[in-house]
Amino acid sequence: MKRILSILLALSMLVCMTVSFTSCSSEKKAAGDAKIGIVQPMDHTSLNQIRDTIIARLVELGYSEDQITVKNASNDASLLPSIFQSLIADGVDILIPIATNTAQVAASQTDSIPIVFSAASNPVEAGLVTAFDATDKNVTGVSDAVNVEAIFSMMQELTPNVKTVGFVYNPGEINSSTAVASAKEYCEAHNLAFKEATVSSTADIAQAVTSLVGEVDAFFTADDNTVASGMTTYAQIAIDAKLPIYVGADSMVIDGGLATVGIDYDVLAKQTAEMADRILKGAKISDTHVERVANPAKIINRATADAIGITISDAMAAEFTVID
């Protein structure tokens, strides 16, 4: 009888282990017990804003900064695997990778620790999830997908004389290349011409932008991390040429772009922290689907508008969030 009971107990433990593994959920953690790893690929305004707001919101939710480990690959993607391996070895309960490539590397390093990405624009195309409403692995998060049609509609409202648009982007970033593909489709459907200049690092930005000056009437860059890292250089060249830059995020407007119907990264980061909190408290990833950023807004940079000769009327000021 004792032998039978031992076998039944072992089988019961095996079933529990299997259910625990396949549910893709975090064991419920008290806020004071959880260990959280946040990883960003590089420094720039958007990514730093996301990181800082995630931390601030987690603290509001009851976690301490001592429980949060932040790692930065400093624009060297080859460091990301070892960064995640070190966090996994340290026993983190959840990983929060910022940006698409960071999330892809996180997913390649573990299939059991919950991953809540922040600012992965196209998580399906990136292979992170099966669909926005099908989180059937250990990955979910908050997408910062850019509404290209809304941005181009705003472009034609603000600068109706634009006939040719210049795309400046890194084709190696799926978040950026998919947005540019959508922008090309929009241009073709609305009789707009376009030219493009690609970059692989921030060192390429000045040459790429300069190559399009005199050839285009406006620039468009989505949420491209490489370009965002050199946004001040990009903006200065465009401003000197009296050309507007339309972008995919509020932080890129802060750094000199003209306008966006875009992502408020404080909103995105708070959603990310709140999702991580739910999972740490026991929510299953399979029931926690990918979210989009709530309430995108029209944002315009007053200083840039003044510098390139665009007057912000009272009606426009009422329609836009104006950054001074």
C-alpha positions as CSV (number, residue, x, y, z in Angstrom):
1,M,0.0,0.0,0.0
2,K,2.8,2.4,0.9
3,R,4.4,1.7,-2.5
4,I,1.1,2.5,-4.3
5,L,0.7,5.7,-2.3
6,S,4.3,6.7,-3.2
7,I,3.6,6.1,-6.9
8,L,0.4,8.1,-6.8
9,L,2.2,11.0,-5.0
10,A,4.9,11.1,-7.6
11,L,2.4,11.1,-10.4
12,S,0.5,13.9,-8.7
13,M,3.7,16.0,-8.4
14,L,4.5,15.3,-12.1
15,V,1.0,16.5,-13.2
16,C,1.4,19.7,-11.1
17,M,4.8,20.4,-12.6
18,T,3.4,19.9,-16.1
19,V,0.5,22.2,-15.5
20,S,2.7,24.8,-14.0
21,F,5.1,24.7,-17.0
22,T,2.5,24.7,-19.7
23,S,0.3,27.5,-18.3
24,C,2.9,30.1,-19.1
25,S,1.9,32.0,-15.9
26,S,4.0,33.3,-13.1
27,E,3.8,31.8,-9.6
28,K,1.9,34.3,-7.6
29,K,4.4,36.7,-6.0
30,A,4.0,39.2,-3.2
31,A,5.3,42.6,-4.3
32,G,8.1,42.4,-1.8
33,D,9.3,39.0,-3.0
34,A,9.4,39.5,-6.8
35,K,12.6,40.0,-8.8
36,I,12.2,42.0,-12.0
37,G,14.7,42.4,-14.9
38,I,14.4,45.3,-17.3
39,V,16.6,45.4,-20.4
40,Q,17.0,48.1,-23.0
41,P,19.2,47.9,-26.1
42,M,20.6,51.5,-26.0
43,D,20.1,54.9,-24.6
44,H,17.9,57.4,-26.2
45,T,15.0,59.6,-25.1
46,S,12.2,57.2,-25.9
47,L,13.8,54.1,-24.4
48,N,14.9,56.0,-21.3
49,Q,11.5,57.5,-20.9
50,I,9.9,54.0,-21.1
51,R,12.4,52.5,-18.6
52,D,12.0,55.3,-16.0
53,T,8.2,55.3,-16.2
54,I,8.0,51.5,-15.9
55,I,10.2,51.7,-12.7
56,A,8.1,54.6,-11.3
57,R,4.8,52.8,-11.9
58,L,6.2,49.5,-10.4
59,V,7.2,51.5,-7.3
60,E,3.6,53.0,-7.1
61,L,2.3,49.4,-7.3
62,G,4.3,48.4,-4.2
63,Y,7.6,47.1,-5.6
64,S,10.9,48.6,-4.4
65,E,13.7,49.7,-6.7
66,D,15.9,47.1,-5.0
67,Q,13.8,44.4,-6.6
68,I,14.4,45.8,-10.1
69,T,17.5,45.1,-12.0
70,V,18.1,47.3,-15.1
71,K,20.5,46.3,-17.8
72,N,21.5,48.3,-20.9
73,A,23.3,46.8,-24.0
74,S,24.7,50.3,-24.9
75,N,23.9,49.8,-28.6
76,D,25.8,46.5,-28.8
77,A,23.2,43.8,-29.6
78,S,25.7,41.1,-29.2
79,L,25.6,41.7,-25.4
80,L,21.9,40.9,-25.1
81,P,22.1,37.1,-24.8
82,S,24.6,37.3,-22.0
83,I,22.6,40.0,-20.3
84,F,19.5,37.9,-20.3
85,Q,21.4,34.8,-19.2
86,S,22.8,36.7,-16.2
87,L,19.3,37.8,-15.2
88,I,17.9,34.3,-15.5
89,A,20.8,33.0,-13.4
90,D,20.0,35.6,-10.8
91,G,16.5,34.1,-10.5
92,V,14.3,36.9,-11.9
93,D,10.6,36.2,-11.8
94,I,9.8,38.3,-14.9
95,L,11.7,39.9,-17.8
96,I,10.7,43.3,-19.3
97,P,12.6,43.8,-22.5
98,I,12.2,47.2,-24.2
99,A,12.0,47.3,-28.0
100,T,11.5,44.5,-30.6
101,N,15.0,43.1,-30.9
102,T,15.5,43.0,-27.2
103,A,12.2,41.1,-26.8
104,Q,13.3,38.6,-29.5
105,V,16.5,37.9,-27.7
106,A,14.7,37.5,-24.4
107,A,12.3,35.0,-26.0
108,S,15.3,33.0,-27.4
109,Q,16.8,32.7,-23.9
110,T,13.8,31.3,-21.9
111,D,10.5,29.6,-22.6
112,S,9.4,29.5,-19.0
113,I,10.1,32.9,-17.3
114,P,7.3,35.3,-18.2
115,I,8.3,38.0,-20.6
116,V,6.4,41.3,-20.9
117,F,7.8,43.4,-23.7
118,S,7.4,47.1,-24.0
119,A,7.4,48.9,-27.4
120,A,7.5,46.0,-29.8
121,S,5.7,47.5,-32.7
122,N,4.9,44.4,-34.7
123,P,5.0,41.4,-32.2
124,V,3.4,39.0,-34.6
125,E,5.8,39.7,-37.5
126,A,8.6,39.6,-35.0
127,G,7.6,36.1,-34.0
128,L,6.9,37.0,-30.4
129,V,3.3,36.0,-30.3
130,T,1.0,34.1,-32.7
131,A,-1.5,37.0,-32.7
132,F,-2.4,40.0,-30.6
133,D,-5.1,37.9,-29.0
134,A,-3.1,34.6,-29.0
135,T,-0.4,34.7,-26.4
136,D,0.2,31.0,-26.3
137,K,3.9,31.0,-25.2
138,N,5.6,32.8,-22.3
139,V,5.5,36.2,-24.0
140,T,3.1,39.1,-24.0
141,G,3.4,42.9,-23.7
142,V,2.4,46.3,-25.0
143,S,2.8,47.3,-28.7
144,D,3.7,50.7,-29.9
145,A,2.5,50.1,-33.4
146,V,2.5,53.3,-35.4
147,N,-0.7,54.5,-37.1
148,V,1.0,55.5,-40.4
149,E,-2.3,56.5,-42.1
150,A,-3.1,59.0,-39.3
151,I,0.4,60.5,-39.4
152,F,0.3,61.0,-43.2
153,S,-3.2,62.4,-43.0
154,M,-1.9,64.9,-40.4
155,M,1.1,65.6,-42.8
156,Q,-1.3,66.6,-45.5
157,E,-3.3,68.8,-43.1
158,L,-0.3,70.6,-41.7
159,T,1.8,70.8,-44.9
160,P,-0.5,70.4,-47.8
161,N,2.1,71.3,-50.4
162,V,4.2,68.1,-49.7
163,K,4.6,66.1,-52.9
164,T,7.6,64.0,-52.1
165,V,8.3,62.3,-48.8
166,G,11.8,61.2,-47.6
167,F,12.0,58.0,-45.5
168,V,15.0,57.8,-43.2
169,Y,15.2,54.4,-41.4
170,N,17.2,51.3,-40.4
171,P,15.9,48.4,-42.6
172,G,17.3,46.0,-40.0
173,E,14.6,47.1,-37.5
174,I,11.4,45.3,-38.2
175,N,9.4,47.9,-36.3
176,S,10.7,50.5,-38.7
177,S,10.8,48.6,-41.9
178,T,7.1,47.5,-41.6
179,A,6.0,51.1,-40.9
180,V,7.9,52.3,-44.0
181,A,6.2,49.6,-46.1
182,S,2.9,50.9,-44.9
183,A,4.0,54.5,-45.7
184,K,4.9,53.5,-49.2
185,E,1.5,51.9,-49.7
186,Y,-0.1,55.1,-48.5
187,C,2.0,57.3,-50.8
188,E,1.1,55.1,-53.8
189,A,-2.6,55.3,-53.0
190,H,-2.5,59.1,-52.5
191,N,-0.3,60.2,-55.4
192,L,2.7,61.1,-53.2
193,A,6.2,60.4,-54.4
194,F,8.8,59.1,-52.0
195,K,12.6,58.6,-51.7
196,E,14.5,56.7,-49.1
197,A,17.8,56.8,-47.3
198,T,18.7,53.9,-45.0
199,V,21.1,53.8,-42.1
200,S,22.7,51.0,-40.1
201,S,24.0,53.1,-37.2
202,T,23.7,56.6,-35.9
203,A,26.9,57.5,-37.7
204,D,25.0,57.2,-41.0
205,I,22.2,59.6,-40.1
206,A,23.8,63.0,-41.2
207,Q,24.8,61.7,-44.6
208,A,21.4,59.9,-45.1
209,V,19.4,63.0,-44.3
210,T,21.6,65.4,-46.2
211,S,21.3,63.1,-49.3
212,L,17.6,63.8,-49.4
213,V,17.7,67.6,-48.8
214,G,16.6,69.2,-52.1
215,E,14.9,66.0,-53.2
216,V,11.9,65.9,-50.8
217,D,9.4,68.2,-49.2
218,A,9.1,66.4,-45.8
219,F,10.6,63.5,-43.9
220,F,9.0,60.5,-42.3
221,T,10.6,58.2,-39.7
222,A,8.5,55.8,-37.5
223,D,9.7,54.5,-34.2
224,D,13.2,53.6,-35.3
225,N,15.6,53.2,-32.4
226,T,18.7,53.8,-34.5
227,V,17.4,57.1,-35.9
228,A,15.9,58.2,-32.6
229,S,19.3,57.8,-31.1
230,G,20.6,60.5,-33.5
231,M,17.4,62.5,-33.6
232,T,19.0,65.9,-32.7
233,T,21.3,65.6,-35.7
234,Y,18.5,64.6,-38.0
235,A,16.3,67.5,-36.7
236,Q,19.0,70.1,-37.1
237,I,19.7,69.2,-40.7
238,A,15.9,69.2,-41.5
239,I,15.3,72.5,-39.7
240,D,18.2,74.2,-41.5
241,A,16.6,73.0,-44.8
242,K,13.2,74.2,-43.6
243,L,11.8,70.7,-43.9
244,P,9.3,69.0,-41.5
245,I,10.0,65.6,-40.0
246,Y,6.9,63.5,-39.1
247,V,7.7,60.8,-36.6
248,G,6.1,57.9,-34.7
249,A,6.6,59.0,-31.1
250,D,6.2,61.9,-28.7
251,S,9.9,61.7,-27.7
252,M,11.0,62.2,-31.2
253,V,8.9,65.3,-31.4
254,I,10.5,66.5,-28.1
255,D,13.9,65.9,-29.8
256,G,13.1,68.2,-32.8
257,G,10.7,66.4,-35.0
258,L,7.7,68.5,-36.1
259,A,4.7,66.3,-35.2
260,T,3.1,62.9,-34.7
261,V,-0.1,61.2,-34.2
262,G,1.8,58.9,-32.0
263,I,2.7,57.0,-29.0
264,D,2.8,58.6,-25.5
265,Y,5.6,56.5,-24.0
266,D,4.5,57.3,-20.5
267,V,1.1,55.7,-21.2
268,L,2.8,52.7,-22.9
269,A,5.3,52.3,-19.9
270,K,2.5,52.4,-17.3
271,Q,0.5,49.8,-19.3
272,T,3.6,47.6,-19.4
273,A,4.2,47.9,-15.6
274,E,0.6,47.2,-14.8
275,M,0.6,44.1,-17.1
276,A,3.8,42.8,-15.4
277,D,2.2,43.4,-12.0
278,R,-0.9,41.3,-13.0
279,I,1.3,38.5,-14.2
280,L,3.4,38.6,-11.0
281,K,0.2,38.3,-9.0
282,G,-0.8,35.1,-10.8
283,A,-2.4,36.1,-14.1
284,K,-1.8,33.6,-17.0
285,I,0.0,35.0,-20.0
286,S,-2.5,33.0,-22.2
287,D,-5.2,35.2,-20.7
288,T,-3.1,38.4,-20.9
289,H,-3.1,39.4,-24.5
290,V,-0.9,42.0,-26.2
291,E,-2.2,45.5,-25.7
292,R,-1.9,48.6,-27.9
293,V,-1.2,52.0,-26.4
294,A,-4.4,53.8,-25.4
295,N,-5.4,57.2,-26.6
296,P,-2.8,58.4,-29.2
297,A,-2.6,62.1,-29.5
298,K,-1.6,64.7,-32.1
299,I,1.6,66.3,-30.8
300,I,3.5,69.2,-32.4
301,N,6.8,70.9,-31.5
302,R,6.3,74.7,-31.4
303,A,10.0,75.6,-31.6
304,T,10.4,73.4,-34.7
305,A,7.2,74.8,-36.3
306,D,8.5,78.3,-35.8
307,A,11.9,77.4,-37.1
308,I,10.6,76.1,-40.4
309,G,7.8,78.7,-40.8
310,I,4.7,76.9,-39.8
311,T,2.3,79.0,-37.7
312,I,0.3,77.2,-35.0
313,S,-3.1,78.8,-35.1
314,D,-5.5,78.8,-32.2
315,A,-7.5,76.1,-33.9
316,M,-4.4,74.0,-34.4
317,A,-3.3,74.5,-30.8
318,A,-6.7,73.3,-29.6
319,E,-6.4,70.2,-31.8
320,F,-2.7,69.3,-30.9
321,T,-0.8,68.8,-27.8
322,V,1.8,71.6,-28.2
323,I,5.3,70.9,-26.9
324,D,7.2,74.2,-26.3
